[in-house]
């Protein structure tokens, strides 16, 4: 099949103190989100649920949504290359949080880039 490059920006958000991030100097989940951090596993599966590729979340960055809300947005990126062809689409699983299906049509329409979000 054809080869494809994917890139992804992933935006989990949670409420914590800005002091936590200033002290830690990095974006990492805590409590129920402790599995979301640089190095968390990203698995790509075929439409028939075969594991195709794995990579990791990286390049974590954070930003304060607003002073009033005290909500922090963390952005992680990941990339895979040479994805085997699957005409139906692919499942993506990040840090054992369940597989999400992306149709090939939707991926092509978005230039093979994914934006996903994890919220409370």
Protein Blocks (a to p, Z undefined) as FASTA:
>chain_A
ZZddddddddddddddfklmmmnopacdehjllmgcghiacddddfkopafbdcddehia
cddfbfklopacdddddddehiacdfkbccddeehiopadddfklmmmnoopacddddZZ
